[in-house]
Amino acid sequence: MSEIADALRYATPMALTAGVVWYLVASLSGEPNWVDGAVFMFVFGLVVTLGWYYSGERTKS
């Protein structure tokens, strides 16, 4: 269970940052679509988590 908590601790701020960047870009290009933003944040968080998991960073803790 510790690995899941570590992954979430690592991926959540990255996904939130991606959401803010998405919102800024979407606001400049027109009205933001919230479903697209939610999907983007989820996929970005998933990619970051998988990258962290397979990078070996989890074994350095």
Buried (B, 14 or more C-beta within 10 A) or exposed (E): EEEEEBBEEBBBEBBEEBBEEBBEEBEEEEEBEEEEBEEBBEEBBEBBBEEBBEEEEBEEE
